[in-house]
């Protein structure tokens, strides 16, 4: 990696067919469109958040790019639009969702972009795939590794689950 090249983590999600086919095929096409992938997680299936009723497929990729965070975000938004993503209801069904989660430069804040992604620590569908490809990457705000964040979220989720009744 040269001095002007950065590593970025991108979270990908889909729960609607598009011109590339099934949601899994949409994710594969999105990875190809993004380019520069160094590592890619397996695709996982997750329950939807919000009003959508369709299950999502999610993955994470680690890429190398010379782009700044705002330049990369602008390119990700262009890719989403080229896949048919339209602005609409938050968390609705979508062909592809591309989120910039982390970058090797640490924290970034500017108009329309905050890195690390403000909600990634609370999202199993981001942390699980991310932990598979970059478990030792440290969150620049908390100092915790992705593995620690994933473990902590799993523990909190188990605690919040209602107790099971035995027959």
Secondary structure as UniProt FT lines:
FT   TURN            3..4
FT   STRAND          6..14
FT   TURN            19..20
FT   HELIX           23..34
FT   STRAND          37..40
FT   STRAND          44..46
FT   TURN            50..51
FT   STRAND          56..65
FT   HELIX           69..82
FT   TURN            83..84
FT   TURN            90..91
FT   STRAND          97..103
FT   TURN            104..105
FT   STRAND          108..110
FT   TURN            111..112
FT   STRAND          113..115
FT   TURN            118..119
FT   HELIX           120..122
FT   HELIX           124..133
FT   TURN            135..136
FT   TURN            140..142
FT   HELIX           146..160
//
